[in-house]
């Protein structure tokens, strides 16, 4: 090495290992609050270990899912608010495995920065921990990376993987769905984590709104309305699964009701959905009117105020509705299973609520 040349360090290349260590030290206590007795090691080891308790399972099946937050992160960057996107991610993943009847066990995250800011990392991981604690699963590990040149300095990406468990005899895969079954809808809290590319275009380009401007019809600043966290339906649906026979469940994510409901329909069936059976949230009214978005496009891009669907026989409908109401939900019977082509057929017209 030429002694006249200055020696370079990893930090000179844009990677600050000390910042990552600082963030990890700050969140250890927060993350450990999600641990159950099944977690065998603290965070920071090369591989996380989780001991399965199979006492209540005859034929245990592991169910997993991986996802990201998507362009909702752009709103978090603009708001400089980072403590809810972790909740979004966990809730999304929990709901994805819930539709097959699985109970979440543990979660792992991937958090990648252009330039790692310890305070932001702590906020994100705090949100992940809060989401895991609510869902009853452990945040047992993850990866926090700093990659200058791949991400903008002020931005990060967030993704995660969940693993859950269900007894094979209790798997819900839609095969029990029959013609005449009822479709019950549970309310969403907002956009959840889908449709943000279109929503941001409407808000910030078409309407030229600022992040702190009030969103028409909604009565909240644009940033707050868009950052409303994704709901987890795990707790309430675990109650329903104990009291009523459920034939199928659907998490309304990208593709809306139009593309997600057909994923559980058996061959030879279709779904009939009455759009007038519930009131879509005001945020969707604003997006549709401001963007001139057609009904069919709205229903395929956004959840339209419905975050989760469950399908039950007519005999089980009353028990399911009673349990949901006792859990302070506002369930709506929005349709039924019919003979058909595996698609969703809409009747009625979209109605909008005047307030959330």
PLY file of the C-alpha trace (Angstrom):
ply
format ascii 1.0
element vertex 356
property float x
property float y
property float z
element edge 355
property int vertex1
property int vertex2
end_header
0.00 0.00 0.00
1.25 3.45 -0.92
1.87 5.27 2.40
1.13 8.59 0.68
-2.41 7.55 -0.20
-5.11 7.97 2.47
-6.51 4.65 3.69
-10.19 4.10 2.97
-12.75 2.65 5.37
-16.17 1.10 4.88
-17.65 4.39 6.11
-15.88 6.22 3.28
-17.90 4.00 0.91
-21.12 5.05 2.59
-21.65 2.17 5.04
-21.71 3.00 8.74
-21.51 -0.24 10.75
-21.64 1.71 14.01
-25.03 3.16 13.06
-26.40 -0.35 12.50
-25.02 -1.50 15.85
-26.57 1.52 17.57
-29.98 0.77 16.05
-29.76 -2.90 17.07
-28.87 -2.01 20.67
-31.79 0.42 20.84
-34.44 -2.06 19.69
-33.35 -5.22 21.49
-35.62 -4.59 24.45
-38.56 -3.68 22.22
-38.17 -6.79 20.09
-37.81 -9.10 23.10
-41.30 -8.09 24.22
-42.62 -10.10 21.24
-40.81 -13.27 22.33
-42.63 -16.36 23.52
-41.06 -19.29 25.41
-40.60 -20.94 22.00
-37.91 -18.44 20.98
-34.54 -19.97 21.90
-32.07 -17.18 21.13
-31.86 -13.42 21.39
-31.72 -11.33 18.19
-28.28 -10.87 16.67
-27.38 -14.52 16.14
-26.68 -15.86 12.66
-29.92 -17.83 12.58
-33.07 -17.41 14.64
-34.34 -20.52 16.41
-37.92 -21.33 17.29
-38.99 -24.53 19.05
-42.34 -25.79 17.80
-44.91 -26.82 20.39
-46.94 -29.50 18.60
-48.94 -30.77 21.58
-52.24 -29.54 20.11
-51.58 -30.60 16.54
-52.12 -34.04 15.04
-50.80 -33.19 11.57
-49.12 -29.78 11.82
-48.65 -27.82 8.61
-46.46 -24.72 8.39
-47.87 -21.84 6.34
-45.63 -18.99 5.18
-45.88 -15.75 3.25
-43.56 -12.94 2.19
-44.48 -9.38 1.25
-43.41 -5.75 1.27
-44.99 -2.40 2.11
-44.70 -1.03 -1.43
-45.01 2.62 -2.37
-46.86 3.47 0.84
-43.30 4.00 2.05
-43.16 7.14 -0.13
-45.86 8.67 2.07
-43.92 7.73 5.21
-40.82 9.44 3.78
-42.79 12.59 2.98
-44.35 12.61 6.45
-41.09 11.66 8.16
-43.21 9.18 10.11
-41.88 5.66 10.30
-43.54 3.94 13.25
-46.59 2.54 11.40
-45.16 0.95 8.24
-43.96 -2.00 10.32
-47.52 -2.54 11.54
-48.65 -2.47 7.89
-46.18 -5.16 6.91
-46.93 -7.53 9.77
-50.70 -7.14 9.42
-50.55 -7.81 5.69
-48.52 -10.99 6.15
-50.61 -12.20 9.11
-53.82 -11.77 7.10
-52.33 -13.66 4.16
-51.75 -16.84 6.17
-54.94 -16.35 8.18
-57.06 -17.13 5.13
-55.84 -20.74 5.33
-56.64 -20.95 9.03
-53.05 -20.53 10.21
-52.02 -19.03 13.53
-48.86 -16.85 13.23
-45.73 -18.12 15.00
-42.84 -15.86 14.04
-41.83 -13.04 11.72
-38.57 -11.94 10.08
-37.95 -8.57 8.45
-35.67 -7.08 5.80
-34.89 -3.37 6.17
-32.53 -1.79 3.64
-31.37 1.84 3.66
-29.49 4.11 1.32
-28.02 5.68 4.45
-28.90 4.09 7.77
-30.36 6.54 10.27
-30.56 4.81 13.68
-33.61 6.80 14.82
-35.59 5.80 11.71
-34.54 2.18 12.04
-35.74 2.16 15.64
-39.13 3.60 14.62
-39.59 1.03 11.86
-38.64 -1.90 14.08
-40.85 -0.57 16.88
-43.76 -0.71 14.42
-42.83 -4.26 13.46
-42.73 -5.21 17.14
-46.11 -3.61 17.82
-47.64 -5.47 14.89
-46.19 -8.75 16.09
-47.35 -8.24 19.67
-50.89 -7.54 18.50
-50.90 -10.62 16.27
-49.35 -12.81 18.97
-46.22 -13.75 17.02
-42.52 -13.31 17.74
-40.19 -11.01 15.82
-37.25 -13.39 15.92
-34.80 -11.91 13.44
-34.12 -9.94 10.32
-31.62 -8.08 8.21
-30.79 -4.38 8.42
-28.67 -3.33 5.47
-27.07 -0.12 4.25
-26.59 0.02 0.48
-25.49 3.42 -0.83
-26.06 3.82 -4.53
-28.88 1.28 -4.61
-31.36 3.30 -2.53
-31.65 7.06 -2.16
-30.04 8.35 1.01
-33.31 9.43 2.59
-35.20 6.23 1.74
-35.41 2.57 2.70
-37.24 -0.58 1.68
-39.10 -2.91 4.01
-40.18 -6.50 3.49
-40.88 -9.48 5.71
-41.69 -13.15 6.01
-44.16 -14.80 8.35
-44.47 -18.44 9.38
-47.63 -19.83 10.96
-49.14 -23.21 11.77
-52.43 -25.04 11.23
-53.54 -28.62 11.73
-53.99 -30.28 8.36
-57.60 -31.16 9.15
-58.33 -27.49 9.86
-56.83 -26.00 6.69
-59.27 -23.65 4.99
-58.64 -23.70 1.25
-62.07 -22.99 -0.22
-62.77 -26.60 -1.15
-65.75 -26.64 1.24
-67.41 -23.64 -0.44
-70.82 -24.49 -1.91
-73.42 -22.72 -4.00
-75.67 -20.66 -1.72
-72.99 -19.87 0.88
-73.00 -16.36 2.33
-70.16 -13.86 1.91
-69.52 -11.64 4.94
-67.34 -8.52 4.75
-65.20 -6.91 7.47
-64.29 -3.25 7.25
-60.87 -2.01 6.24
-59.25 0.98 7.95
-58.32 2.65 4.68
-56.15 1.75 1.70
-54.19 -0.78 3.81
-51.10 -1.45 1.63
-52.49 -1.49 -1.90
-53.20 1.01 -4.66
-50.70 3.60 -3.46
-49.12 4.29 -6.84
-52.51 5.39 -8.18
-53.51 7.12 -4.93
-50.29 9.15 -4.84
-50.67 10.13 -8.48
-54.19 11.41 -7.83
-53.30 13.25 -4.63
-49.96 14.77 -5.53
-50.05 15.11 -9.32
-53.68 15.39 -10.44
-54.92 17.40 -7.44
-51.49 18.88 -6.53
-52.21 18.43 -2.82
-49.53 18.79 -0.19
-48.93 16.15 2.45
-50.51 18.39 5.13
-53.46 19.61 3.04
-56.89 18.39 4.08
-58.24 15.55 1.97
-61.74 16.31 0.65
-64.55 14.22 2.18
-62.14 12.68 4.69
-61.53 15.56 7.09
-57.90 14.60 7.71
-54.58 15.71 6.23
-53.58 13.77 3.13
-50.55 12.18 4.77
-52.47 10.98 7.80
-55.26 9.52 5.70
-52.84 7.66 3.44
-50.75 6.34 6.34
-53.69 4.81 8.23
-52.32 1.37 9.27
-53.34 -1.91 7.71
-55.76 -3.85 9.92
-54.97 -7.32 11.26
-57.97 -9.66 11.35
-56.20 -12.50 13.13
-57.63 -12.07 16.62
-61.25 -11.65 15.60
-61.11 -14.46 13.07
-59.57 -16.85 15.58
-62.73 -16.28 17.63
-64.99 -16.89 14.62
-63.14 -20.09 13.73
-63.94 -21.43 17.20
-67.66 -20.67 17.02
-68.71 -21.09 13.39
-67.85 -23.25 10.43
-65.97 -21.17 7.87
-65.73 -22.44 4.28
-63.33 -19.82 2.94
-61.55 -16.56 3.73
-60.16 -13.83 1.50
-57.66 -11.06 2.28
-58.49 -8.12 0.01
-55.07 -7.01 -1.20
-53.79 -5.93 -4.63
-56.48 -6.74 -7.18
-59.33 -5.85 -4.82
-62.37 -8.04 -4.43
-62.39 -8.63 -8.19
-59.12 -10.59 -8.30
-58.80 -11.94 -4.76
-62.18 -13.60 -4.17
-61.78 -15.95 -7.19
-58.59 -17.34 -5.61
-60.68 -19.45 -3.19
-63.62 -20.38 -5.40
-64.01 -24.07 -6.33
-64.45 -24.97 -9.97
-67.98 -24.40 -11.22
-68.78 -21.61 -8.77
-68.75 -17.81 -8.90
-69.49 -14.98 -6.49
-72.24 -12.40 -6.58
-71.43 -9.21 -4.66
-73.97 -6.47 -3.93
-72.08 -3.17 -3.98
-74.89 -1.43 -2.13
-74.55 -3.77 0.89
-71.88 -1.59 2.52
-70.64 1.98 2.44
-67.17 2.50 1.01
-64.93 4.84 3.01
-64.82 8.54 2.03
-61.17 8.28 0.95
-62.25 6.10 -1.96
-64.89 8.63 -3.00
-62.23 11.32 -3.17
-59.86 9.12 -5.18
-62.57 8.06 -7.63
-63.91 11.57 -8.25
-60.55 13.34 -8.34
-59.01 10.73 -10.60
-62.06 10.05 -12.74
-61.52 6.36 -12.00
-64.10 3.92 -13.38
-65.98 1.65 -10.95
-64.36 -1.49 -12.37
-60.89 0.01 -11.93
-61.65 1.09 -8.35
-62.83 -2.42 -7.49
-59.69 -3.97 -8.94
-57.21 -1.50 -7.45
-58.54 -0.69 -3.96
-60.26 -2.64 -1.20
-63.17 -0.14 -1.24
-63.62 -0.35 2.52
-63.61 -4.17 2.72
-60.38 -5.65 4.06
-61.43 -9.24 4.63
-64.14 -11.64 3.48
-65.33 -14.86 5.08
-67.59 -17.40 3.42
-69.97 -19.49 5.50
-72.97 -21.71 4.85
-76.40 -20.23 5.48
-76.64 -22.42 8.60
-73.44 -20.88 10.03
-74.17 -17.29 9.03
-75.97 -16.25 12.23
-73.25 -17.70 14.50
-70.51 -15.96 12.54
-72.32 -12.61 12.57
-73.05 -12.86 16.30
-69.41 -13.55 17.14
-68.22 -10.69 14.95
-70.68 -8.25 16.51
-69.64 -9.33 20.00
-66.06 -8.55 18.96
-67.17 -5.00 18.07
-66.97 -5.56 14.32
-69.55 -4.21 11.88
-69.97 -7.22 9.57
-72.07 -7.03 6.43
-73.49 -9.87 4.36
-72.42 -8.62 0.94
-73.10 -11.53 -1.36
-73.40 -15.22 -2.00
-71.79 -18.06 -3.90
-73.50 -18.94 -7.17
-72.89 -21.45 -9.94
-70.65 -19.96 -12.56
-67.34 -19.15 -14.16
-65.04 -18.55 -11.18
-65.41 -14.77 -11.38
-66.98 -12.01 -9.27
-70.25 -10.59 -10.58
-71.35 -7.25 -9.12
-74.87 -6.00 -8.58
-76.04 -2.69 -7.15
-74.00 0.50 -7.11
-71.14 1.76 -4.95
-72.29 3.76 -1.93
-70.00 6.07 0.00
-70.05 6.83 3.72
-70.07 10.46 4.79
-67.54 9.78 7.55
-65.10 7.06 8.57
0 1
1 2
2 3
3 4
4 5
5 6
6 7
7 8
8 9
9 10
10 11
11 12
12 13
13 14
14 15
15 16
16 17
17 18
18 19
19 20
20 21
21 22
22 23
23 24
24 25
25 26
26 27
27 28
28 29
29 30
30 31
31 32
32 33
33 34
34 35
35 36
36 37
37 38
38 39
39 40
40 41
41 42
42 43
43 44
44 45
45 46
46 47
47 48
48 49
49 50
50 51
51 52
52 53
53 54
54 55
55 56
56 57
57 58
58 59
59 60
60 61
61 62
62 63
63 64
64 65
65 66
66 67
67 68
68 69
69 70
70 71
71 72
72 73
73 74
74 75
75 76
76 77
77 78
78 79
79 80
80 81
81 82
82 83
83 84
84 85
85 86
86 87
87 88
88 89
89 90
90 91
91 92
92 93
93 94
94 95
95 96
96 97
97 98
98 99
99 100
100 101
101 102
102 103
103 104
104 105
105 106
106 107
107 108
108 109
109 110
110 111
111 112
112 113
113 114
114 115
115 116
116 117
117 118
118 119
119 120
120 121
121 122
122 123
123 124
124 125
125 126
126 127
127 128
128 129
129 130
130 131
131 132
132 133
133 134
134 135
135 136
136 137
137 138
138 139
139 140
140 141
141 142
142 143
143 144
144 145
145 146
146 147
147 148
148 149
149 150
150 151
151 152
152 153
153 154
154 155
155 156
156 157
157 158
158 159
159 160
160 161
161 162
162 163
163 164
164 165
165 166
166 167
167 168
168 169
169 170
170 171
171 172
172 173
173 174
174 175
175 176
176 177
177 178
178 179
179 180
180 181
181 182
182 183
183 184
184 185
185 186
186 187
187 188
188 189
189 190
190 191
191 192
192 193
193 194
194 195
195 196
196 197
197 198
198 199
199 200
200 201
201 202
202 203
203 204
204 205
205 206
206 207
207 208
208 209
209 210
210 211
211 212
212 213
213 214
214 215
215 216
216 217
217 218
218 219
219 220
220 221
221 222
222 223
223 224
224 225
225 226
226 227
227 228
228 229
229 230
230 231
231 232
232 233
233 234
234 235
235 236
236 237
237 238
238 239
239 240
240 241
241 242
242 243
243 244
244 245
245 246
246 247
247 248
248 249
249 250
250 251
251 252
252 253
253 254
254 255
255 256
256 257
257 258
258 259
259 260
260 261
261 262
262 263
263 264
264 265
265 266
266 267
267 268
268 269
269 270
270 271
271 272
272 273
273 274
274 275
275 276
276 277
277 278
278 279
279 280
280 281
281 282
282 283
283 284
284 285
285 286
286 287
287 288
288 289
289 290
290 291
291 292
292 293
293 294
294 295
295 296
296 297
297 298
298 299
299 300
300 301
301 302
302 303
303 304
304 305
305 306
306 307
307 308
308 309
309 310
310 311
311 312
312 313
313 314
314 315
315 316
316 317
317 318
318 319
319 320
320 321
321 322
322 323
323 324
324 325
325 326
326 327
327 328
328 329
329 330
330 331
331 332
332 333
333 334
334 335
335 336
336 337
337 338
338 339
339 340
340 341
341 342
342 343
343 344
344 345
345 346
346 347
347 348
348 349
349 350
350 351
351 352
352 353
353 354
354 355
